């Protein structure tokens, strides 16, 4: 059984790259195919892997600002040759699922989300990433092409896995396909429960507009409570300008330091709508309650008043109310931690391996019966 792994682009390390990392551990001999890659990311987690990149890798501008080239991405991903493989496992939030495979090759796609800037608000996408005006003017016209390509290319996928029930519903809406749900991996063993906390609240994640750091900052400006923010991104300068002195931007911290920040915070602030939200599960693995917007997949995992507090509106006022409510509740850290155990990386890898083996067996059976052309 010869298998290849396909990833959108290896230019940062986040939740999608953790999934790819887990895939590479399950299938250590598998080659990785991606549109563009960054040597720093490869050195960090994929140094022992054989990485194949597209023609865009030769373009310095495309390597640094790949989001400026949406119309070239379909061409780039379609030019890889997978004829030598029995299985191709893609993980994708945009283009990786659009590969072209031989009829006898089984393509299983692990979908983080349908292409957000094609199917959701493309104007919001251009604002989130701070594109220049000429790009902003072009994108709405490009989206028509990308929607058509995205839907057609998705029809080539043989089997679909969604990273959450929330994403499975979106897949059903946009692609009219059913998906098996397997939640992303979390390195639960890296996090621990601390019996004593410090006075600060915590946020972790890329500083992008849709994650709504702005409303949390405005809320804590009024509360006057300490808030630590870990992460970098295009919103950093703007967010620093609106933050009072009680809000600290730590930017990037090491993997070794991160669990300590989780374990010692009063609560974890999660004001965005996410397809899954690994950082929220990491906070739960640390026994810390969530103060979360009631939207996206977190609705499936947070027990109101037991593992955290929901707020209904993405406003500073709603966060303030939720924070004050949380201060009156004595949360059980051991119970919160127990609710994160089902997301452990080993469980994820076991489920993925079992699913692939089962589907490949079915695929071979069809091939032997002459069902595949």
C-alpha positions as CSV (number, residue, x, y, z in Angstrom):
1,X,0.0,0.0,0.0
2,X,1.9,3.1,-1.3
3,X,0.5,6.4,0.1
4,X,1.1,10.1,-0.5
5,X,0.2,13.0,1.7
6,X,-1.0,16.3,0.2
7,X,-1.2,19.7,2.1
8,X,-2.3,23.1,0.9
9,X,0.9,25.0,1.8
10,X,3.7,24.5,4.4
11,X,4.3,28.1,5.3
12,X,3.2,28.3,8.9
13,X,2.7,25.9,11.8
14,X,-0.9,25.6,13.1
15,X,-3.7,23.2,13.5
16,X,-3.6,21.9,9.9
17,X,0.1,21.3,10.1
18,X,-0.4,19.3,13.3
19,X,-2.8,17.1,11.4
20,X,-0.3,16.6,8.6
21,X,2.4,15.8,11.2
22,X,0.1,13.1,12.7
23,X,-0.5,11.7,9.2
24,X,3.3,11.6,8.6
25,X,3.8,9.7,11.9
26,X,1.2,7.1,10.9
27,X,2.7,6.7,7.4
28,X,6.4,7.5,7.9
29,X,7.5,6.5,4.4
30,X,4.9,8.8,2.7
31,X,6.0,11.7,0.5
32,X,4.4,15.1,1.1
33,X,3.1,17.2,-1.7
34,X,2.4,20.9,-1.2
35,X,2.0,24.0,-3.3
36,X,4.7,26.1,-1.5
37,X,6.8,25.5,1.6
38,X,9.0,27.4,4.0
39,X,12.3,25.9,5.1
40,X,11.8,26.9,8.7
41,X,8.5,25.0,8.9
42,X,10.0,21.9,7.2
43,X,13.0,22.1,9.6
44,X,10.7,22.3,12.6
45,X,8.5,19.3,12.0
46,X,9.2,17.6,8.6
47,X,12.9,17.6,8.3
48,X,13.0,13.8,7.7
49,X,10.3,13.9,5.0
50,X,10.5,14.1,1.2
51,X,8.7,17.3,0.2
52,X,7.5,17.9,-3.3
53,X,6.4,21.5,-4.2
54,X,4.7,23.0,-7.2
55,X,6.2,25.4,-9.8
56,X,5.1,28.3,-7.6
57,X,8.0,27.4,-5.2
58,X,10.4,29.0,-7.6
59,X,8.6,32.3,-7.3
60,X,9.8,34.2,-4.3
61,X,6.7,36.4,-4.2
62,X,4.5,33.3,-4.2
63,X,6.5,31.7,-1.4
64,X,6.1,34.8,0.8
65,X,2.6,35.9,-0.1
66,X,0.9,32.9,-1.5
67,X,-2.6,34.4,-0.9
68,X,-1.9,36.9,-3.8
69,X,-2.1,34.0,-6.3
70,X,-5.5,32.4,-5.9
71,X,-6.0,31.9,-9.6
72,X,-2.7,30.0,-10.0
73,X,-3.4,27.6,-7.1
74,X,-5.7,25.2,-8.9
75,X,-3.2,24.8,-11.7
76,X,-0.4,24.3,-9.2
77,X,-2.2,21.5,-7.3
78,X,-3.5,19.7,-10.4
79,X,0.0,19.3,-11.9
80,X,1.2,16.8,-9.4
81,X,1.4,13.2,-10.6
82,X,0.0,10.5,-8.3
83,X,-0.2,7.6,-10.7
84,X,2.3,5.6,-8.7
85,X,0.2,5.7,-5.5
86,X,-2.5,3.4,-4.2
87,X,-3.8,6.0,-1.7
88,X,-3.6,9.8,-1.5
89,X,-4.5,11.4,1.8
90,X,-5.0,15.1,1.5
91,X,-5.7,17.5,4.3
92,X,-7.2,20.7,3.1
93,X,-8.9,24.0,3.8
94,X,-8.5,25.2,0.2
95,X,-6.7,23.6,-2.7
96,X,-5.1,20.2,-1.7
97,X,-8.4,18.3,-2.1
98,X,-8.4,19.4,-5.8
99,X,-5.7,17.0,-6.9
100,X,-6.2,14.8,-9.9
101,X,-5.7,11.1,-9.3
102,X,-5.8,7.9,-11.4
103,X,-9.2,6.0,-11.2
104,X,-7.4,3.1,-9.4
105,X,-6.0,5.5,-6.7
106,X,-8.1,6.1,-3.6
107,X,-8.3,9.7,-2.7
108,X,-9.3,10.4,0.9
109,X,-9.6,14.1,1.9
110,X,-9.5,15.3,5.5
111,X,-11.3,18.7,5.2
112,X,-10.6,21.4,7.8
113,X,-13.2,23.6,6.1
114,X,-14.7,24.3,2.7
115,X,-12.8,27.1,1.1
116,X,-13.9,30.0,3.3
117,X,-13.1,32.9,1.0
118,X,-15.0,31.2,-1.9
119,X,-18.1,30.2,0.0
120,X,-18.3,32.7,2.8
121,X,-17.7,36.5,2.7
122,X,-14.9,37.2,0.3
123,X,-14.9,40.9,1.2
124,X,-14.3,40.0,4.8
125,X,-11.4,37.7,3.7
126,X,-9.7,40.6,1.8
127,X,-10.0,42.8,4.9
128,X,-8.7,40.0,7.3
129,X,-5.4,39.7,5.4
130,X,-4.9,43.4,4.5
131,X,-4.6,43.0,0.7
132,X,-3.7,46.0,-1.4
133,X,-6.6,47.8,-3.1
134,X,-6.0,46.3,-6.6
135,X,-6.2,42.8,-5.1
136,X,-9.4,43.7,-3.2
137,X,-11.0,44.8,-6.5
138,X,-10.0,41.6,-8.3
139,X,-11.0,39.0,-5.7
140,X,-14.8,39.2,-6.1
141,X,-14.4,38.4,-9.8
142,X,-11.9,35.6,-9.2
143,X,-14.3,34.0,-6.7
144,X,-16.7,33.0,-9.4
145,X,-14.0,30.9,-11.0
146,X,-12.8,29.5,-7.7
147,X,-16.3,28.4,-6.7
148,X,-16.8,26.5,-9.9
149,X,-13.4,24.9,-9.7
150,X,-13.8,24.1,-6.0
151,X,-17.1,22.3,-6.5
152,X,-15.9,20.4,-9.6
153,X,-12.6,19.4,-8.1
154,X,-14.3,18.2,-4.9
155,X,-16.3,15.7,-6.9
156,X,-13.0,13.9,-7.6
157,X,-12.6,13.1,-3.9
158,X,-13.5,9.5,-3.2
159,X,-14.0,9.7,0.6
160,X,-14.4,12.7,2.8
161,X,-13.5,13.2,6.5
162,X,-14.5,16.4,8.3
163,X,-12.7,17.7,11.3
164,X,-16.0,18.5,13.1
165,X,-19.7,18.2,12.9
166,X,-19.8,22.0,12.1
167,X,-17.6,21.4,9.0
168,X,-19.6,18.3,8.0
169,X,-22.7,20.5,7.8
170,X,-20.9,23.0,5.6
171,X,-19.6,20.2,3.4
172,X,-23.2,19.0,3.0
173,X,-24.4,22.5,2.1
174,X,-21.7,23.5,-0.4
175,X,-20.7,20.2,-1.9
176,X,-23.8,18.0,-1.3
177,X,-21.5,15.3,0.2
178,X,-21.6,13.4,3.4
179,X,-18.5,13.2,5.6
180,X,-17.1,11.0,8.3
181,X,-16.2,13.2,11.4
182,X,-12.9,12.6,13.1
183,X,-11.8,15.5,15.3
184,X,-8.2,16.9,14.9
185,X,-5.4,15.7,17.2
186,X,-4.4,17.4,20.4
187,X,-1.2,16.5,22.3
188,X,-3.0,16.1,25.6
189,X,0.1,14.8,27.3
190,X,1.8,18.1,26.8
191,X,-0.7,19.9,29.0
192,X,-1.2,19.7,32.8
193,X,-3.6,20.8,35.5
194,X,-2.2,23.3,38.1
195,X,-4.0,23.6,41.4
196,X,-3.2,27.3,41.7
197,X,-3.8,30.0,39.1
198,X,-2.5,33.5,38.6
199,X,-4.8,36.5,38.0
200,X,-4.5,36.8,34.2
201,X,-6.8,35.6,31.4
202,X,-5.5,34.1,28.2
203,X,-5.9,34.1,24.4
204,X,-3.9,32.0,22.0
205,X,-3.9,32.0,18.2
206,X,-3.0,33.9,15.1
207,X,-3.9,37.6,15.2
208,X,-6.4,37.6,12.3
209,X,-9.6,39.7,12.2
210,X,-12.1,36.9,12.3
211,X,-10.7,35.6,15.6
212,X,-12.1,38.8,17.2
213,X,-9.2,39.7,19.5
214,X,-10.5,43.2,19.2
215,X,-13.7,42.7,21.2
216,X,-11.9,40.8,23.9
217,X,-9.4,43.7,24.2
218,X,-12.2,46.2,24.5
219,X,-13.8,44.1,27.1
220,X,-10.7,43.8,29.2
221,X,-9.9,47.5,28.7
222,X,-13.2,48.1,30.6
223,X,-12.7,45.2,33.1
224,X,-9.2,46.3,34.0
225,X,-8.2,42.6,34.4
226,X,-4.9,41.3,33.1
227,X,-5.1,39.6,29.7
228,X,-2.2,37.8,28.0
229,X,-2.3,37.3,24.2
230,X,0.0,34.7,22.6
231,X,0.3,34.8,18.8
232,X,1.4,36.9,15.8
233,X,-0.4,38.0,12.7
234,X,-1.5,41.0,10.5
235,X,-3.7,42.4,13.3
236,X,-0.8,42.9,15.8
237,X,-0.1,46.6,15.3
238,X,-3.8,47.5,15.2
239,X,-4.6,45.5,18.3
240,X,-1.7,47.0,20.3
241,X,-3.0,50.5,19.5
242,X,-6.4,49.8,21.1
243,X,-5.1,47.9,24.1
244,X,-4.6,49.3,27.6
245,X,-1.6,48.6,29.8
246,X,-3.3,45.6,31.5
247,X,-3.1,43.7,28.2
248,X,0.2,42.0,27.4
249,X,1.2,40.8,23.9
250,X,3.6,37.9,24.3
251,X,3.7,37.2,20.5
252,X,5.4,33.8,20.1
253,X,6.2,31.5,23.0
254,X,8.0,28.1,22.8
255,X,6.1,24.8,22.9
256,X,7.7,24.2,26.3
257,X,6.4,27.5,27.8
258,X,2.9,27.4,26.3
259,X,1.4,24.8,28.7
260,X,2.5,26.9,31.7
261,X,0.5,29.9,30.4
262,X,-2.6,27.7,29.9
263,X,-2.3,26.0,33.3
264,X,-2.0,29.2,35.3
265,X,-4.7,31.4,33.7
266,X,-8.0,32.2,35.3
267,X,-9.9,31.3,32.1
268,X,-9.4,31.0,28.4
269,X,-11.1,33.7,26.1
270,X,-12.4,32.3,22.9
271,X,-14.5,34.9,21.1
272,X,-14.4,33.6,17.5
273,X,-16.5,31.1,15.4
274,X,-14.1,28.3,14.6
275,X,-14.5,25.1,12.6
276,X,-12.9,23.3,15.5
277,X,-10.6,25.3,17.7
278,X,-7.6,23.3,18.9
279,X,-6.5,26.1,21.3
280,X,-9.8,25.8,23.2
281,X,-9.2,22.0,23.7
282,X,-5.6,22.7,24.8
283,X,-7.1,25.0,27.5
284,X,-9.5,22.3,28.6
285,X,-6.7,19.8,28.7
286,X,-5.1,22.3,31.2
287,X,-8.2,22.2,33.3
288,X,-9.1,25.8,32.6
289,X,-12.6,26.9,31.8
290,X,-13.5,28.6,28.5
291,X,-15.3,31.9,28.0
292,X,-16.5,31.3,24.5
293,X,-18.8,32.7,21.8
294,X,-21.7,30.3,21.2
295,X,-20.9,29.5,17.6
296,X,-19.0,27.1,15.5
297,X,-17.9,23.6,16.7
298,X,-17.2,24.7,20.3
299,X,-20.9,24.4,20.9
300,X,-20.5,20.6,20.7
301,X,-17.8,20.5,23.4
302,X,-18.4,23.2,26.0
303,X,-20.8,22.4,28.9
304,X,-22.2,25.8,30.0
305,X,-21.4,26.5,33.7
306,X,-19.4,23.2,33.9
307,X,-16.4,23.5,31.5
308,X,-16.9,27.2,30.8
309,X,-19.4,30.0,30.0
310,X,-21.0,30.8,26.7
311,X,-21.7,34.3,25.5
312,X,-24.4,34.9,22.8
313,X,-23.1,38.0,21.0
314,X,-19.6,38.9,19.7
315,X,-19.5,42.2,21.6
316,X,-17.3,43.5,24.5
317,X,-20.4,43.8,26.7
318,X,-21.2,40.1,26.2
319,X,-17.7,39.1,27.2
320,X,-17.7,41.3,30.2
321,X,-20.9,39.7,31.4
322,X,-19.5,36.2,30.9
323,X,-16.3,37.0,32.7
324,X,-18.1,38.3,35.7
325,X,-20.4,35.2,35.7
326,X,-17.4,32.9,35.5
327,X,-15.9,34.5,38.6
328,X,-18.8,33.3,40.7
329,X,-18.4,29.6,39.6
330,X,-16.0,27.2,41.2
331,X,-15.0,25.1,38.2
332,X,-13.7,21.6,38.6
333,X,-10.4,21.5,36.8
334,X,-10.1,17.7,36.9
335,X,-13.5,17.4,35.2
336,X,-12.6,19.9,32.5
337,X,-9.4,18.0,31.8
338,X,-11.3,14.8,31.5
339,X,-13.5,16.2,28.7
340,X,-10.5,16.9,26.6
341,X,-9.1,13.3,26.7
342,X,-11.2,12.2,23.7
343,X,-9.2,14.5,21.5
344,X,-5.9,12.9,22.2
345,X,-3.5,12.5,19.3
346,X,-3.2,8.7,19.7
347,X,-7.0,8.3,19.5
348,X,-7.0,10.5,16.3
349,X,-4.2,8.4,14.7
350,X,-5.9,5.1,15.6
351,X,-9.2,6.3,14.0
352,X,-7.5,7.6,10.9
353,X,-5.5,4.4,10.3
354,X,-8.6,2.2,10.9
355,X,-10.7,4.4,8.5
356,X,-8.1,4.3,5.7
357,X,-7.5,0.6,6.0
358,X,-11.3,-0.1,5.9
359,X,-11.9,2.2,2.9
360,X,-8.9,0.8,1.0
361,X,-10.1,-2.7,1.5
362,X,-13.5,-1.7,0.0
363,X,-11.6,0.1,-2.9
364,X,-9.6,-3.0,-3.7
365,X,-12.7,-5.2,-3.6
366,X,-14.4,-2.9,-6.2
367,X,-11.2,-2.9,-8.3
368,X,-11.1,-6.7,-8.3
369,X,-14.8,-6.8,-9.3
370,X,-14.1,-4.5,-12.2
371,X,-16.2,-1.6,-10.8
372,X,-13.3,0.8,-11.2
373,X,-12.4,1.8,-14.8
